[in-house]
Amino acid sequence: MNNRKLMDWLDRMAKMCEPERIVWIDGSEEQRTELEREAVARGEVTRLDPGKWPGCLYHRTAVNDVARTENLTFICTRDRSDAGPTNNWMEPREAYRRAGEYFRGAMRGRTMYVIPFSMGPLGSPYSKIGVELTDSLYVVLNMLIVTRAGRKVLDELGPDGEFTRALHSVAELDENKRLILHFPEDNTIWSVNSGYGGNVLLGKKCLSLRIASHMGKQEGWMAEHMLIMGIEDPAGNVDYIAAAFPSACGKTNLAMLVPPAPFRSRGYKIWTVGDDIAWLRIGEDGRLWAINPENGFFGVAPGTNSQSNPNAMATIRSNSIFANVLLTDDGDIWWENGEGPPPPEGTSWDGSYWKPGMVEPDGLPKPGAHPNSRFTAPMSQCPIASPEWENPRGVPLSAIVFGGRCSTKVPLVYETFNWKHGVYTGATMFSELTAAQFGKLGKVRHDPMAMLPFCGYNMADYFRHWLEMGLRIKRPPKIFHVNWFRKDAGGKFIWPGFSENLRVLEWILRRAKGQIGAKETPLGMVPLSGDLNLEGLDLSDSDLEQLFAIDRELWLEEAAEHRHFFKRFNARLPRELLDECAALESRLSPDRLRPG
């Protein structure tokens, strides 16, 4: 290896961590197979039944290490205001000092694995290279799936190339010493005392969102928490959508959905480009183009089944890694709302004995799989992987979609009035918390653009960047908002969701192309009667009315909450967002309110 910056950094990190040996990951199948054997021998992973799960592995994290630890995740900038009020901040020298104490000697008696990886297709001018140093074989085996890793990346890096410096150690797995640190000004990530994927697969959220969002602001592009999907119509035309939802709110299901029967019979197809992260750049044609920087999926297992996501089930059937699901003695796995009935007994996610009907001390059912249990699977195994997913230019976007979980208030779909209003709509997104997030389940929190945990700099500057990008994009995609999760008075979901969401996406694309009209409401433009294809659905007129109902008083309260949220950013907040809030309040006034 002739990249002097890489070798000098590796030398310094090795002196601090004191590994017994250093192993370079070359990306070969031979090395991966040997590393799997070593991981099994150590007990770090377990092989699953090759008849049921060929090439698949099982891993269990510590019971106190099962989700992203947002409260222990820091943005480390010299000026605290550059991290902003929505991020935890630590002064860089103090962060290096504190974490350095935990890293010092942490790899004694262990191996340091050197993982050169690329986020984005090799050779693409839009890709970014990183190198992760870790003492976890679980991390190595996952990074070989979710990134492009190995010797080819070093060839691409060359002797003078820049790279993200990513250091990880499971250390003692002590939650009191756990830190996930991002140094955007140094292009560096340190993670210590965690083994959960979201905290330790440093090419994923850490680089591809937190560090990359900062890079994008500096370089004139955007790193977003978005799926990318292609929708092919009966004539063979493919349009691409990027959609932002908070974690565990259906991104993977939407990215891989199967068209409902009336659409399949007409020839509609879905193409998956990515399910989680999108890097957006302005193309030479004036459109916004998107690439998926990842090489695999890191999805939530519970709720994934042949009904909710048959393409995900097909993707994960082989060569995948499962974490914190139920494990049986014969090498099978199971999770809640998965395939088939539960096994008669097994080992639960926390390593304890489990059988159906067991309850926790509080009387609630004892789950076999953790609600945030995960699978890691290669993108190449997805049956509907887009032929364009590795295109170094990416794909052009026709629409951007925002959404979240809201059981009340938010309509099924609406189009924003323009880019500025779209930015306001994304900036004021809110959603009910899920198991993938830190906090109380069901609590509603603001999650602008689904980036609250992932924006690597001051979110007021992030909003400004969105507004400025809109001024530069000559042919911007239309912006929409959706909500699949509205409930009736009895607590039942009104919209069937899953495959049926294509009906909404079809309307979105027809609006983006200017093929149909729409009805104006205080929130935005909603479908005219008959324009939303409901063929074969058992939805009453009352259901539709509830799906699109806008309660003026509730939304005036919501607008007041928007103002309260914006106060966190003080004078740094773009004035345009306050202007949009005032415009919303004006549209909600009684003399302006239109039914819908």
C-alpha positions in Angstrom: 0.0 0.0 0.0 1.6 3.3 -1.1 -0.9 5.8 0.2 1.3 7.5 2.9 -1.6 9.3 4.6 -3.3 5.9 5.1 -0.2 4.2 6.3 0.7 7.0 8.8 -2.8 7.0 10.2 -2.9 3.2 10.5 0.4 3.3 12.3 -0.8 5.9 14.8 -4.1 4.0 15.5 -2.3 0.7 15.9 0.1 2.2 18.5 -2.9 3.5 20.4 -5.1 0.3 20.2 -2.2 -2.2 20.4 -3.6 -5.1 18.4 -1.8 -8.4 18.4 -1.9 -8.5 14.6 -3.2 -6.5 11.6 -5.2 -8.1 8.8 -6.0 -6.3 5.5 -9.4 -7.1 4.0 -8.9 -7.8 0.3 -12.5 -8.5 -0.7 -11.8 -12.0 -1.9 -14.2 -14.9 -1.5 -11.4 -17.0 -0.1 -10.6 -14.5 2.7 -14.3 -14.0 3.5 -14.8 -17.7 3.9 -11.8 -18.0 6.2 -13.1 -15.1 8.3 -16.5 -16.7 8.6 -14.8 -19.9 9.9 -12.9 -17.8 12.4 -16.0 -15.9 13.6 -17.8 -19.2 14.1 -14.9 -20.6 16.0 -14.8 -17.6 18.3 -18.6 -17.7 18.9 -19.0 -14.3 17.3 -21.5 -15.7 14.8 -23.4 -19.0 14.4 -24.0 -20.7 11.1 -27.7 -21.2 10.3 -29.2 -24.4 8.8 -27.7 -24.5 5.3 -30.9 -26.2 4.0 -33.2 -23.4 5.2 -30.7 -20.4 5.2 -27.8 -21.2 2.9 -24.7 -19.1 3.6 -26.4 -17.3 6.4 -25.1 -16.3 9.8 -26.6 -15.4 13.2 -25.2 -12.8 15.6 -26.4 -11.6 19.0 -25.4 -8.1 20.4 -25.2 -7.2 24.1 -28.6 -6.6 25.7 -27.7 -3.0 26.3 -26.6 -2.5 22.7 -29.6 -3.1 20.4 -30.2 0.2 18.6 -28.5 3.4 17.7 -27.5 5.3 20.8 -28.4 8.8 19.7 -27.7 10.2 23.2 -24.1 9.0 22.9 -23.6 10.1 19.3 -21.7 13.4 18.9 -20.8 15.9 16.2 -17.4 17.3 17.1 -16.8 20.7 15.6 -14.5 23.5 16.7 -17.4 25.9 16.9 -20.4 24.5 18.9 -22.9 26.4 16.7 -21.7 24.5 13.7 -23.1 21.3 15.2 -26.4 23.0 15.9 -29.1 22.5 18.6 -30.4 19.1 17.3 -27.0 17.4 17.6 -25.0 16.4 20.7 -21.7 18.4 20.5 -18.3 17.7 21.9 -15.2 19.8 21.4 -12.9 17.8 19.1 -9.8 17.7 21.4 -11.9 16.6 24.3 -13.6 14.0 22.1 -10.3 12.6 20.9 -9.0 12.6 24.5 -12.0 10.8 26.1 -12.4 8.2 23.4 -8.6 7.8 23.2 -8.7 6.6 26.8 -11.1 3.9 25.8 -9.2 2.9 22.7 -5.8 2.8 24.4 -4.9 -0.9 24.5 -8.5 -1.9 23.6 -7.3 -4.4 20.9 -4.6 -6.1 23.0 -4.8 -9.8 22.2 -7.1 -9.0 19.3 -6.8 -8.5 15.6 -7.2 -5.1 13.9 -8.9 -5.6 10.6 -8.3 -2.9 7.9 -11.4 -2.5 5.7 -10.9 -0.2 2.6 -14.4 0.5 1.4 -16.2 2.6 -1.2 -19.6 4.2 -0.7 -21.0 4.3 -4.2 -19.9 2.4 -7.3 -16.2 2.0 -7.8 -15.1 4.6 -10.4 -18.0 6.9 -10.0 -17.0 10.5 -9.5 -19.8 10.7 -6.9 -18.4 7.9 -4.7 -16.5 8.4 -1.4 -13.8 6.1 0.0 -13.3 5.2 3.6 -11.1 2.9 5.7 -12.5 1.3 8.8 -10.3 -0.2 11.4 -12.1 -2.6 13.7 -11.6 -5.6 16.0 -15.0 -7.1 15.2 -15.4 -9.9 12.7 -19.2 -9.1 12.7 -18.3 -5.7 11.5 -16.0 -7.0 8.8 -18.5 -9.6 7.5 -21.3 -6.9 7.4 -19.1 -4.3 5.7 -18.3 -6.9 3.0 -22.1 -6.9 2.3 -23.2 -3.3 2.7 -20.1 -1.7 1.0 -17.8 -2.4 -1.8 -14.7 -3.4 0.1 -11.2 -4.7 -0.5 -8.1 -4.4 -2.7 -10.0 -2.7 -5.6 -10.9 0.2 -3.3 -7.2 0.7 -2.5 -6.4 0.7 -6.3 -9.1 3.4 -6.7 -7.7 5.4 -3.7 -4.2 5.5 -5.2 -1.2 7.1 -3.5 -2.7 10.5 -2.9 -6.4 9.9 -2.5 -8.5 11.3 0.3 -10.5 8.9 2.5 -12.7 8.9 5.6 -10.8 7.7 8.7 -13.1 5.3 10.6 -11.9 3.7 13.9 -14.0 1.2 15.8 -13.5 -1.2 18.8 -16.0 -3.2 20.7 -13.6 -2.6 23.6 -15.4 -3.7 26.8 -18.9 -3.1 25.4 -19.4 -0.8 28.4 -22.4 1.4 27.8 -20.9 4.0 30.3 -17.9 4.3 28.0 -19.8 4.1 24.7 -19.2 7.0 22.2 -20.0 7.4 18.5 -18.0 10.5 17.4 -18.0 12.3 14.1 -15.4 14.9 13.2 -16.7 16.4 10.0 -13.9 18.9 9.8 -11.3 16.1 10.0 -13.3 13.6 7.9 -13.0 11.1 10.8 -15.3 8.8 12.7 -14.6 7.0 16.0 -16.9 4.5 17.6 -16.1 2.6 20.8 -17.8 0.2 23.2 -20.7 -0.7 20.8 -21.3 -3.7 18.6 -24.7 -2.8 17.2 -24.6 -2.3 13.4 -26.1 1.2 13.3 -23.2 2.3 15.6 -20.4 0.3 14.1 -20.9 -0.2 10.4 -19.2 3.2 9.9 -19.7 3.4 6.2 -23.5 3.5 6.7 -25.2 6.2 8.7 -21.9 7.6 10.1 -20.2 8.3 6.7 -23.0 8.1 4.2 -25.2 10.6 6.1 -23.5 12.4 9.0 -20.1 13.0 7.4 -21.5 13.0 3.8 -24.2 15.6 4.6 -21.3 18.0 5.7 -19.3 17.1 2.6 -22.4 17.8 0.4 -22.9 21.2 1.9 -19.2 22.0 1.2 -19.3 20.5 -2.3 -22.8 21.4 -3.6 -24.7 18.1 -3.3 -27.0 16.4 -0.8 -26.8 13.2 1.4 -30.3 12.2 2.4 -32.0 9.5 4.4 -34.0 8.3 1.4 -35.0 5.3 -0.6 -34.7 5.4 -4.4 -37.1 3.4 -6.5 -38.0 3.2 -10.2 -41.6 2.8 -11.4 -42.1 1.3 -14.9 -45.4 2.0 -16.6 -47.1 -0.3 -19.1 -45.3 1.5 -22.0 -41.9 0.7 -20.5 -41.1 4.2 -19.3 -39.3 4.3 -15.9 -39.6 7.2 -13.5 -37.6 7.5 -10.3 -38.7 8.7 -6.9 -36.6 9.4 -3.7 -38.5 9.1 -0.5 -37.6 10.1 3.1 -39.1 8.3 6.1 -37.8 7.8 9.6 -36.3 4.4 10.3 -38.7 1.5 10.5 -41.5 3.4 8.9 -41.6 1.3 5.7 -38.8 2.5 3.5 -37.6 -1.0 2.6 -41.2 -2.2 2.0 -41.9 0.7 -0.3 -38.6 0.4 -2.2 -39.4 -3.3 -2.9 -43.1 -3.3 -3.2 -45.0 -5.7 -5.5 -47.6 -3.8 -7.6 -51.2 -4.7 -6.6 -53.1 -7.0 -9.0 -54.8 -4.3 -11.2 -51.4 -2.7 -11.8 -49.5 -6.0 -12.4 -52.1 -7.0 -15.0 -51.4 -3.7 -16.8 -47.7 -4.3 -16.8 -46.4 -2.0 -14.0 -43.1 -3.0 -12.5 -41.0 -1.7 -9.5 -37.2 -1.4 -9.6 -35.2 -1.0 -6.4 -32.3 1.3 -6.5 -31.8 1.7 -2.7 -33.9 1.4 0.5 -32.2 3.8 2.9 -29.7 6.4 1.6 -29.5 8.7 -1.4 -26.8 11.0 -2.6 -28.3 13.8 -4.8 -26.5 15.8 -7.4 -27.5 18.2 -10.1 -26.9 16.7 -13.5 -25.7 18.4 -16.7 -29.3 18.3 -17.9 -30.5 20.4 -15.0 -32.3 17.6 -13.2 -31.6 16.1 -9.8 -29.8 12.7 -10.0 -29.5 10.1 -7.2 -27.1 7.3 -6.4 -27.4 4.7 -3.7 -24.0 4.6 -2.0 -24.7 1.3 -0.4 -24.1 -2.3 -1.7 -26.6 -4.1 0.6 -29.5 -3.8 2.9 -29.5 -3.4 6.7 -33.2 -3.9 7.4 -35.6 -4.5 10.3 -36.7 -8.1 10.5 -39.9 -8.0 12.6 -42.8 -7.4 10.3 -40.9 -8.6 7.2 -42.8 -11.5 5.6 -44.1 -12.7 2.3 -47.1 -10.6 2.5 -45.5 -7.3 3.6 -42.3 -7.7 1.5 -41.9 -10.8 -0.6 -38.9 -9.3 -2.4 -37.1 -8.7 0.9 -37.8 -12.3 1.9 -36.3 -13.5 -1.4 -33.3 -11.2 -0.9 -32.4 -12.5 2.6 -32.8 -16.2 2.0 -29.1 -16.7 1.5 -25.7 -15.1 2.2 -27.2 -12.9 4.8 -26.5 -12.0 8.5 -29.2 -11.9 11.1 -28.9 -10.1 14.4 -31.1 -10.4 17.5 -33.8 -12.6 16.1 -35.0 -15.8 17.7 -32.6 -18.8 17.2 -33.7 -22.4 17.4 -31.5 -25.4 18.3 -31.6 -26.7 14.7 -30.2 -23.5 13.2 -33.5 -21.9 12.2 -34.6 -18.4 13.0 -37.9 -16.6 13.6 -39.2 -13.1 14.3 -42.6 -11.6 15.2 -44.9 -11.0 12.3 -42.6 -13.0 10.1 -43.1 -16.3 8.3 -45.3 -18.9 9.9 -46.1 -19.7 13.5 -43.5 -19.4 16.2 -41.4 -22.5 17.0 -42.2 -24.5 20.1 -39.1 -23.1 21.8 -35.8 -21.3 21.1 -33.3 -18.8 22.4 -34.5 -15.2 22.4 -32.6 -12.2 21.3 -31.3 -11.7 24.8 -29.9 -15.2 25.0 -32.6 -16.6 27.4 -34.9 -19.5 26.9 -38.1 -18.7 25.0 -41.3 -20.3 24.1 -44.7 -18.9 22.9 -46.8 -17.4 25.6 -44.0 -16.3 27.9 -44.4 -12.9 29.5 -42.1 -10.2 30.9 -42.2 -9.2 34.6 -44.5 -6.3 33.6 -47.0 -8.8 32.1 -46.3 -7.9 28.5 -45.5 -10.7 26.0 -41.8 -11.7 25.9 -40.6 -11.2 22.3 -38.5 -13.9 20.7 -36.8 -11.3 18.5 -35.9 -7.8 19.5 -38.2 -5.2 17.8 -35.1 -3.7 16.2 -33.6 -7.1 15.2 -31.9 -6.8 11.8 -30.8 -8.6 8.6 -27.9 -7.6 6.4 -28.2 -8.8 2.8 -26.6 -8.2 -0.6 -28.3 -5.7 -2.9 -27.4 -8.1 -5.8 -29.8 -10.7 -4.5 -32.9 -8.5 -4.7 -35.1 -9.9 -7.4 -36.1 -6.4 -8.5 -32.7 -4.7 -8.2 -32.7 -1.9 -10.8 -30.4 -2.4 -13.8 -29.4 1.2 -13.0 -28.5 0.8 -9.4 -24.7 0.7 -10.1 -24.9 3.4 -12.8 -22.1 5.8 -11.8 -24.3 8.7 -12.9 -27.2 7.6 -10.8 -30.9 8.0 -11.9 -32.9 11.2 -12.5 -35.6 12.0 -10.0 -39.2 12.9 -11.0 -40.4 13.4 -7.4 -39.2 13.6 -3.8 -41.6 12.2 -1.2 -41.6 12.9 2.6 -43.6 10.9 5.1 -43.8 9.6 8.6 -46.1 7.8 11.0 -49.1 9.8 12.1 -52.4 8.2 13.1 -54.3 11.5 12.9 -54.3 14.8 11.1 -52.0 14.2 8.1 -53.7 13.4 4.8 -52.8 10.3 2.7 -51.0 12.4 0.1 -50.5 16.0 -1.0 -48.3 17.9 -3.4 -46.4 20.9 -2.1 -46.9 24.2 -3.9 -43.3 24.7 -4.9 -39.7 23.9 -3.9 -39.7 26.4 -1.0 -43.0 25.0 0.4 -41.6 21.5 -0.1 -38.5 22.4 2.0 -40.9 23.7 4.7 -42.9 20.5 4.5 -39.8 18.4 4.9 -38.4 20.7 7.7 -41.6 20.3 9.7 -42.0 16.5 9.3 -43.0 14.7 12.5 -43.4 11.0 13.2 -44.3 8.5 16.0 -41.1 6.9 17.4 -40.2 3.3 16.4 -37.9 0.7 17.9 -35.0 1.8 15.7 -34.9 5.1 17.5 -33.9 6.4 20.9 -36.9 7.4 23.0 -40.3 6.2 24.1 -42.3 4.2 21.5 -45.2 6.1 20.1 -44.0 9.5 21.2 -44.3 12.1 18.4 -41.1 14.0 17.6 -40.0 16.4 14.8 -37.8 14.6 12.3 -36.9 17.1 9.5 -36.4 15.2 6.2 -36.0 12.1 8.4 -32.5 13.5 9.1 -32.8 14.5 12.7 -30.3 11.8 13.9 -28.2 12.0 10.8 -27.5 15.6 9.9 -23.8 16.2 10.5 -24.0 19.9 10.9 -26.3 22.7 12.1 -29.8 21.8 10.8 -30.6 25.5 10.1 -27.7 25.5 7.6 -29.0 22.2 6.3 -32.4 23.9 5.6 -30.6 26.7 3.9 -28.6 24.2 1.8 -31.9 22.7 0.6 -33.3 26.2 -0.3 -30.1 27.1 -2.2 -30.1 23.8 -4.1 -33.6 24.5 -5.2 -32.4 27.8 -6.8 -29.7 25.9 -8.7 -31.8 23.0 -10.0 -33.2 24.1 -13.4 -35.6 21.2 -13.6 -36.4 20.3 -10.0 -38.4 17.3 -9.0 -41.9 17.9 -7.5 -42.1 17.4 -3.7 -44.9 15.5 -2.0 -45.9 14.3 1.5 -47.6 11.0 2.3 -49.0 9.2 5.4 -49.9 5.5 5.2 -50.7 5.3 8.9 -53.9 7.3 9.5 -56.3 5.5 11.7 -60.1 5.6 12.2 -61.9 6.2 15.5 -61.5 2.5 16.4 -57.7 2.6 16.0 -57.7 0.7 12.6 -55.5 1.8 9.7 -57.8 3.3 7.0 -55.4 2.9 4.1 -54.3 -0.7 3.4 -50.7 0.2 2.7 -48.0 -2.2 1.4 -48.5 -2.9 -2.3 -51.5 -0.5 -2.5 -49.1 2.4 -1.9 -48.3 2.2 -5.6 -51.7 3.8 -6.2 -50.5 6.9 -4.5 -47.1 6.8 -6.2 -48.9 6.6 -9.6 -50.8 9.7 -8.8 -47.6 11.4 -7.7 -45.9 10.7 -11.0 -48.9 11.8 -13.0 -48.9 15.1 -11.1 -45.1 15.4 -11.5 -45.6 15.1 -15.3 -48.5 17.6 -15.3 -50.9 15.0 -16.7 -53.8 15.6 -14.2 -55.2 18.4 -12.1 -55.5 18.6 -8.3 -57.5 20.3 -5.6 -56.0 23.0 -3.5 -56.1 22.7 0.3 -54.3 24.6 3.0 -51.6 21.9 3.1 -51.1 21.4 -0.6 -52.6 19.9 -3.7 -54.6 16.6 -3.2 -56.2 14.3 -5.8 -59.4 15.2 -7.6 -62.2 12.7 -7.4 -61.5 9.7 -9.6 -57.8 10.5 -10.1 -56.5 8.2 -7.4 -56.9 4.6 -8.8 -58.9 2.7 -6.3 -59.8 -0.3 -8.5 -60.3 -3.4 -6.4 -60.1 -1.6 -3.1 -62.8 -1.8 -0.5 -62.7 1.9 0.6 -65.9 3.7 1.3 -66.6 7.4 0.7 -66.3 7.9 4.4 -62.9 6.3 4.4 -61.7 8.6 1.7 -63.1 11.6 3.5 -61.1 10.6 6.6 -57.9 10.0 4.6 -57.9 13.5 3.3 -59.6 15.4 6.2 -57.9 18.5 7.3 -58.8 19.7 10.8 -58.2 23.5 10.8 -57.9 23.8 14.6 -55.4 20.9 14.8 -53.3 22.3 12.0 -53.2 25.7 13.5 -51.9 24.1 16.7 -49.4 22.2 14.5 -48.3 25.5 12.9 -47.7 26.9 16.3 -45.6 23.8 17.1 -43.6 24.5 13.9 -42.8 28.0 15.2 -41.8 26.5 18.6 -39.5 24.0 16.9 -37.9 26.7 14.7 -37.1 28.8 17.8 -34.3 26.3 18.6 -32.3 27.7 15.6 -32.6 31.3 16.6 -31.4 33.8 13.9 -29.6 31.0 11.9 -33.0 29.7 10.7 -33.7 30.8 7.1 -36.4 33.5 7.0 -38.1 31.6 4.2 -39.3 28.9 6.6 -41.0 31.4 8.9 -42.6 33.0 5.8 -44.0 29.6 4.8 -45.3 29.1 8.3 -47.2 32.4 8.1 -48.5 31.4 4.7 -49.8 28.1 6.1 -51.5 29.9 9.0 -53.1 32.3 6.5 -54.4 29.4 4.4 -55.9 27.8 7.5 -57.9 30.9 8.5 -61.6 30.3 8.3 -62.2 32.5 5.3 -59.5 30.7 3.3 -60.3 27.1 4.3 -61.5 24.9 1.5 -63.0 21.5 2.1 -60.8 18.5 1.5 
